[in-house]
Amino acid sequence: MKSGNLFVKVCLSLILLVIPLLSAVHVENTDAFTAQVIQHGATGEDVIELQSRLQYLGFYNGKIDGVFGWGTYWALRNFQYEFGLKVDGLAGATTKLKLANASQYHEGFVKRNIQKGKKFTHYGGTPLEKQTQKGKAPAKKPTGQDGKAQPKQPKQGKNVPSGYSENDIQLMANAVYGEARGEPYVGQVAVAAVILNRIESTSFPNTISGVIFEPRAFTAVADGQIWLTPNEQAKKAVLDAINGWDPSNGCIYYFNPDTATSGWIWTRSQVTQIGKHIFAK
């Protein structure tokens, strides 16, 4: 009976020792982020912290501005890949916990420099005092004959067609390479044309990223091949399609008849076959 009481006392003692340790683990990350899932298009303090922590680890090299753009998105995906997490570009609970434990966030330093308009970085291993520059005075806005400020013209990357960003070109090249890198060049242009045709269709999203990442739309997204590094041929195919070449003749679907598992796709009106892909409307 005494041995039984002793066992109970030992268990209680262990529980009392473990509870403070668990509390300490929890407290360690209570100041990191809020509970929301941070995703592309988000803005605010969570994004500032996300960018700062990603830059601390060397994954993000852009401006810390609290805007979750494509630079932040790709940096987050690279972080997830390197740390063995699910690669989805979403900063959920698991990703935020891993990021908080792997990095530091000097919140006061970051927000102070943002408020003062200073250029700064937040790389780990570099003294903070060496990561700031004095902000430049804003340039005088050009005015027209009526004295009113003229609208600022968006910057365009070299050899990037009007209406498309460098991110659009890169994302389409990723899709073309992931979907059709083994196809003849004309077939790669046709795949790019299908993406553009979907943007023009009321049945699909009206942006490059919306079309490509629509659920179950592209095999390369589902199996991860969308993240392979595209070659120059894939990029050239994208530019040819954007500049008006459409070997698919206006199609919004394509499929490989040897691997297609959907019975529905066979009901679409078939227009042409290029390489292994049948293109349809």
C-alpha positions as CSV (number, residue, x, y, z in Angstrom):
1,M,0.0,0.0,0.0
2,K,2.9,2.3,0.9
3,S,4.6,1.6,-2.5
4,G,1.3,2.5,-4.2
5,N,1.2,5.9,-2.4
6,L,4.8,6.5,-3.3
7,F,4.1,5.9,-7.0
8,V,1.2,8.4,-6.9
9,K,3.4,11.0,-5.3
10,V,6.2,10.5,-7.9
11,C,3.7,10.9,-10.7
12,L,2.2,14.1,-9.2
13,S,5.7,15.5,-8.8
14,L,6.6,14.8,-12.4
15,I,3.3,16.4,-13.6
16,L,4.1,19.5,-11.5
17,L,7.6,19.7,-13.1
18,V,6.3,19.2,-16.6
19,I,3.5,21.8,-16.5
20,P,5.9,24.8,-16.2
21,L,8.0,23.5,-19.0
22,L,5.0,23.2,-21.3
23,S,3.9,26.7,-20.4
24,A,7.4,28.0,-21.2
25,V,7.3,26.4,-24.6
26,H,3.9,28.0,-25.3
27,V,5.0,31.4,-24.1
28,E,8.0,31.3,-26.3
29,N,5.9,32.0,-29.4
30,T,2.9,34.0,-28.1
31,D,4.3,37.2,-29.5
32,A,4.8,35.8,-33.0
33,F,2.1,36.6,-35.5
34,T,-1.7,36.5,-35.0
35,A,-3.9,33.5,-35.5
36,Q,-4.8,34.3,-39.1
37,V,-3.4,32.3,-42.1
38,I,-1.3,34.8,-44.1
39,Q,-1.5,34.4,-47.9
40,H,-0.8,36.2,-51.1
41,G,-2.6,39.6,-51.3
42,A,-2.6,40.1,-47.5
43,T,-1.3,43.3,-45.9
44,G,-0.5,44.6,-42.4
45,E,1.7,43.8,-39.4
46,D,1.6,40.0,-39.8
47,V,3.1,40.4,-43.3
48,I,5.7,42.8,-42.0
49,E,6.8,40.2,-39.5
50,L,6.6,37.5,-42.1
51,Q,8.9,39.4,-44.5
52,S,11.3,40.4,-41.6
53,R,11.7,36.8,-40.4
54,L,12.1,35.5,-44.0
55,Q,14.8,38.1,-44.6
56,Y,16.5,37.3,-41.3
57,L,17.0,33.8,-42.6
58,G,18.1,35.0,-46.1
59,F,15.0,33.8,-48.0
60,Y,13.5,37.2,-48.7
61,N,15.5,40.0,-50.3
62,G,12.8,42.5,-51.1
63,K,11.4,45.5,-49.4
64,I,9.8,45.0,-46.0
65,D,6.5,46.9,-46.7
66,G,3.7,44.7,-45.3
67,V,2.4,43.7,-48.7
68,F,2.3,40.0,-49.5
69,G,3.3,40.0,-53.1
70,W,4.9,37.4,-55.3
71,G,8.4,38.0,-53.9
72,T,7.1,37.2,-50.4
73,Y,5.2,34.2,-51.8
74,W,8.2,32.6,-53.4
75,A,10.4,33.3,-50.4
76,L,7.8,31.6,-48.2
77,R,7.6,28.6,-50.4
78,N,11.4,28.3,-50.4
79,F,11.5,28.4,-46.7
80,Q,8.8,25.7,-46.4
81,Y,10.7,23.5,-48.8
82,E,14.0,23.9,-47.0
83,F,12.5,23.2,-43.6
84,G,10.5,20.1,-44.7
85,L,7.1,21.7,-44.5
86,K,4.1,21.5,-46.8
87,V,5.0,23.8,-49.7
88,D,1.8,25.8,-50.3
89,G,2.8,29.5,-49.9
90,L,0.5,29.9,-47.0
91,A,1.7,30.9,-43.6
92,G,-0.5,28.8,-41.3
93,A,0.1,27.7,-37.7
94,T,2.8,25.1,-38.5
95,T,4.8,27.4,-40.8
96,K,4.6,30.4,-38.5
97,L,5.7,28.3,-35.5
98,K,8.7,26.9,-37.4
99,L,9.6,30.4,-38.7
100,A,9.3,31.9,-35.2
101,N,11.6,29.3,-33.7
102,A,14.1,29.6,-36.5
103,S,14.4,33.4,-36.7
104,Q,14.4,36.6,-34.8
105,Y,12.1,39.6,-35.3
106,H,13.3,43.0,-34.1
107,E,9.9,44.6,-34.2
108,G,10.9,48.0,-32.8
109,F,13.7,48.4,-35.3
110,V,11.6,47.4,-38.3
111,K,8.6,49.5,-37.5
112,R,10.6,52.5,-36.5
113,N,12.4,52.5,-39.9
114,I,9.2,52.0,-41.8
115,Q,7.6,55.0,-40.0
116,K,10.7,57.2,-40.8
117,G,10.7,56.1,-44.4
118,K,14.3,54.8,-44.2
119,K,15.7,52.1,-46.4
120,F,16.7,49.1,-44.3
121,T,17.3,45.4,-44.2
122,H,16.8,42.8,-41.5
123,Y,19.3,40.1,-42.2
124,G,20.5,37.8,-39.4
125,G,24.1,38.0,-38.4
126,T,24.5,41.6,-39.4
127,P,24.4,44.4,-36.8
128,L,21.2,46.3,-37.0
129,E,23.0,49.7,-37.1
130,K,24.6,48.7,-40.3
131,Q,21.3,47.9,-42.0
132,T,19.8,51.3,-42.3
133,Q,20.1,54.2,-44.8
134,K,18.7,57.7,-44.7
135,G,15.4,57.9,-46.7
136,K,15.5,60.2,-49.7
137,A,13.2,63.1,-50.1
138,P,10.3,62.3,-52.4
139,A,10.8,63.4,-55.9
140,K,8.8,66.2,-57.3
141,K,5.8,64.9,-59.2
142,P,5.7,66.0,-62.9
143,T,2.9,68.4,-63.7
144,G,1.0,69.1,-66.9
145,Q,0.2,72.5,-68.5
146,D,-2.8,72.8,-66.2
147,G,-0.5,72.4,-63.1
148,K,-2.1,69.1,-62.1
149,A,0.1,66.1,-61.2
150,Q,0.4,63.6,-64.0
151,P,-0.4,60.0,-63.3
152,K,2.7,57.8,-62.6
153,Q,3.4,55.4,-65.4
154,P,4.0,51.8,-64.2
155,K,7.5,50.5,-64.7
156,Q,7.8,47.8,-67.3
157,G,10.6,45.1,-67.3
158,K,12.7,44.6,-70.3
159,N,11.1,42.6,-73.1
160,V,7.9,42.3,-71.1
161,P,4.8,42.8,-73.3
162,S,2.4,45.6,-72.2
163,G,-0.3,44.4,-69.8
164,Y,1.8,41.6,-68.3
165,S,4.2,41.7,-65.4
166,E,7.4,39.8,-65.1
167,N,5.7,37.6,-62.5
168,D,3.0,36.8,-65.0
169,I,5.6,35.7,-67.6
170,Q,7.5,33.7,-65.0
171,L,4.4,31.9,-63.7
172,M,3.2,31.1,-67.2
173,A,6.7,29.8,-68.1
174,N,6.6,27.6,-65.0
175,A,3.2,26.2,-66.1
176,V,4.3,25.6,-69.7
177,Y,7.5,23.8,-68.6
178,G,5.7,21.7,-66.0
179,E,2.9,20.8,-68.4
180,A,4.6,20.5,-71.8
181,R,8.4,20.4,-71.6
182,G,8.5,17.1,-73.6
183,E,6.2,18.5,-76.3
184,P,7.2,20.1,-79.6
185,Y,7.7,23.9,-79.4
186,V,4.4,24.6,-81.1
187,G,2.7,22.5,-78.5
188,Q,4.2,24.5,-75.7
189,V,3.0,27.7,-77.4
190,A,-0.5,26.1,-77.6
191,V,-0.5,25.4,-73.9
192,A,0.4,29.0,-73.1
193,A,-2.3,30.1,-75.5
194,V,-4.9,28.0,-73.6
195,I,-4.0,29.9,-70.4
196,L,-4.5,33.2,-72.1
197,N,-7.8,32.0,-73.7
198,R,-9.1,31.0,-70.3
199,I,-8.4,34.5,-69.0
200,E,-10.6,35.9,-71.8
201,S,-13.4,33.3,-71.0
202,T,-16.1,34.2,-68.5
203,S,-15.9,30.6,-67.3
204,F,-12.5,31.0,-65.8
205,P,-10.6,33.5,-63.5
206,N,-9.4,36.6,-65.2
207,T,-5.8,36.6,-64.0
208,I,-2.7,34.5,-64.9
209,S,-2.4,33.2,-61.3
210,G,-6.1,32.6,-60.9
211,V,-6.2,30.4,-64.0
212,I,-3.1,28.5,-63.2
213,F,-3.9,27.8,-59.6
214,E,-7.6,27.1,-60.1
215,P,-8.2,23.8,-58.2
216,R,-7.7,20.7,-60.4
217,A,-7.0,22.8,-63.5
218,F,-3.4,21.7,-64.2
219,T,-1.7,18.5,-63.5
220,A,1.7,20.3,-63.0
221,V,0.2,22.2,-60.1
222,A,-1.3,19.1,-58.5
223,D,2.0,17.1,-58.7
224,G,4.3,20.0,-57.9
225,Q,6.1,20.2,-61.3
226,I,4.9,23.8,-61.6
227,W,7.9,24.6,-59.4
228,L,10.5,23.2,-61.7
229,T,12.8,25.9,-63.1
230,P,11.6,26.6,-66.7
231,N,14.1,26.8,-69.6
232,E,14.4,29.6,-72.1
233,Q,12.2,27.7,-74.6
234,A,9.3,27.7,-72.2
235,K,9.7,31.5,-71.7
236,K,9.9,32.1,-75.4
237,A,6.7,30.0,-76.0
238,V,4.9,32.2,-73.4
239,L,6.0,35.4,-75.2
240,D,5.0,34.0,-78.6
241,A,1.5,33.2,-77.2
242,I,1.2,36.7,-75.6
243,N,2.2,38.3,-78.9
244,G,-0.7,36.6,-80.7
245,W,0.3,33.1,-81.8
246,D,-2.4,30.6,-80.9
247,P,-1.8,27.1,-82.4
248,S,-4.8,25.8,-80.4
249,N,-7.2,28.0,-82.4
250,G,-8.9,29.5,-79.4
251,C,-9.1,26.3,-77.3
252,I,-9.6,26.5,-73.5
253,Y,-8.9,22.8,-72.8
254,Y,-6.2,20.3,-73.6
255,F,-5.5,16.7,-72.4
256,N,-3.3,13.7,-73.0
257,P,-5.6,10.9,-74.3
258,D,-3.2,8.3,-73.0
259,T,-3.4,9.5,-69.4
260,A,-6.7,11.4,-69.1
261,T,-8.9,10.0,-66.4
262,S,-11.9,12.3,-66.7
263,G,-14.7,11.1,-68.9
264,W,-16.1,14.7,-69.1
265,I,-13.1,16.0,-71.0
266,W,-13.9,13.6,-73.9
267,T,-17.2,15.4,-74.3
268,R,-15.5,18.7,-75.3
269,S,-15.3,19.6,-79.0
270,Q,-11.9,18.6,-80.2
271,V,-10.1,21.0,-82.5
272,T,-6.6,19.7,-83.1
273,Q,-3.8,17.5,-81.7
274,I,-0.3,18.7,-81.3
275,G,2.2,16.2,-80.0
276,K,0.5,14.2,-77.2
277,H,-2.1,16.8,-76.4
278,I,-5.6,17.1,-77.8
279,F,-6.9,20.7,-77.7
280,A,-10.6,21.3,-77.3
281,K,-13.3,24.0,-76.7
